[in-house]
């Protein structure tokens, strides 16, 4: 039998704040219709088995990465030298 949880319960199980769960929903990490649904007049309900599979996928992707690079924000731009001068790469 499937278990359905509200945002606060998911946050507790994942050891996150409810705001972080909402941010992940807004960012698309948790997708409507895949990980959760929203009944009319009620808050979102998460299907726990879908959240567990999402966790397993994210852990697999993290372990496959042999790249030792530092994650940078999207707004970060690499600078490369151009004739001895530093310019912003486009």
PyMOL commands that set and color helices and strands:
alter all, ss='L'
color gray80, all
select helices_A, chain A and resi 7-14+18-27+48-64
alter helices_A, ss='H'
color red, helices_A
select strands_A, chain A and resi 4-5+36-37+45-47+79-82+85-88
alter strands_A, ss='S'
color yellow, strands_A
deselect
rebuild
show_as cartoon
